[in-house]
Amino acid sequence: MRIVAVCGVGVGTSAILKTNAERALDRLGLSADVSASGLSDIAAAAADAQVILTSTELADEVRRAVGRSYAEIVEVVNYFDVEEIGEKLEASIG
C-alpha cells in the first residue's frame, strides 16, 4: 500500500501529515509506504499510490494535478489529529 501526503510546497505540512499518518496506521495495525509531496510533484509522486492525503483547501487542486487516477483523495481537516487521520484511513483502506 502506498500513501502520499500532499501540501502546497511539500516540506512542512506534508511532513507533519506523513508522520501522523504513520502513527495512525501503526495504531490501526496497518502498514503502508507513506511519503510526502508538494502540489507541483503530486502527479509523479502519486502515480502508484492508493491514497492521497491532503487538506480540504487543496483537494480540488490535487484532483486537477493528478488527473485520472485510481488513488482515493482523502481530505484531512486537522493534520495534527491522529484520530481523525486514522478514522479516514480506516474508512479508505479498511
Secondary structure, DSSP 8 states (H G I E B T S, - for coil): -EEEEEESSSSHHHHHHHHHHHHHHHHHT---EEEEEEGGGHHHHTTT-SEEEEETTTHHHHHHHH-S-S-EEEEES-TT-HHHHHHHHHHHH-
